[in-house]
């Protein structure tokens, strides 16, 4: 998984690849939490595009860690757009993420538009 800041769009981009172990998921969410905190300190809100198109559905144990990780990494007012390319991943993510901060998309353009919807 890679995490980087997109200066042009002013969002954090996360790209997920392959299967995650629960331990790997924990490490990645610690890194994402730190990136979100830095973005909140600078812009007042964390906006994250998570591309899961190259990451298949995960094990139940990893999904449990994803659910915990998203609760710890995101706060009210943050926005996270999950880019998915299949129904199984979409259903799985819908069960583990907080719908008050996360939305699922098939199109990167639509995801970025949603992330930036409240820009002034």
N, C-alpha and C positions, 0 to 999 in steps of 0.2 A: 504494500500500500504506500502511495506517495502522498505527501501533504505539502502544498505550496501556496503562496499568496499571489493572486493575479492582480497586479497593480492597476492595469487598465480597467478591469471590471470591479475592482475593490471587493473581491470575494476570496475566500479560501477554497482552493480546489483540492479535492481528495479523489484519488483514483485507486480503486480496489481491484486486485488481481487474484484469481484462484481461491482456494479454500483457506480459511484461517483457523488456527488452533485457538482455544479459549485464551490461552496465555498470550499469544500474539495479538489477539483482539484487545486485551487489556493494555498492552504496551502502546498500541496505536491510539487507543482512546485517551491515554495520558498525554500523548503528543498533541492530539487534536484539542484536548481541553486547554493546554498551554497556548496553542495558536488562537483559539477562540478568546481566551482571556486577553491576549495581546491585541486582538482586533477590537474587542470591546473597549479596552483602555484608549485606543486611538479613535474609534469611530462611534462608540456608544452601543454598538450592536454587532453580533457575529452573524455573518452570512456565509454559508458553506454550500458548495456544489459537490455532491458525492456521486461519482460515476461508478456504478456497479455493473456496467455492461459486460465486463470481463471477469466477473466474480459470480459463480453459480450459487444456488441456494446453499446455506450453511447448516452445520449440524445443530441439533437442539441446544447442546452445551454452549456453542458459540453464539447462538441467538440470544441465549440468556445473558451472556456477557455484553452483547450489542445493546440489549435493552438497558442494562445497568449503565454502560458507557455513555449512551445518549442522554440518560437522565443527569449524569454528572457533568457532561461536556457542554450541555445547552441549558440556557436560562430563558425565562419568559421574555418574549420580544425578539429572541434570536430567530433566524430562519435557516432551514436546511432543506435543500432540494435534492432528492435522490433520483438519479437518472438510472432507469432500469430498461431492460430490453426483452424481458419475458414475464409471463403471468405468474409463474411459480415464485420467482424472486420478488415480484411486486406483492403477492399475497403474504409472503414471509415477512417482508419489511413492514407491511401495513400492521402486522401483529406486534412488532417489537419497538416501533418508534412512536414518539409522542406526536399526535396529529396537530397539537397546538403550535409546534415549532417545525414540523417536517411535512413535506408534501412529496408525492411521487410523480415523476414525469417520464415520458417516452422521448421527448425532444429537449436537447440542450438549450436551444433558443428560448423555448417556453419556460424552462427552469430558471434561466438567468433573468428573464423578464419578471417572473414572480419574485425572485430574490431582491430585485432592485425596484419593486413596485412602489415603495414608499420613499424613494430618493427625492430629494428636493432640488 
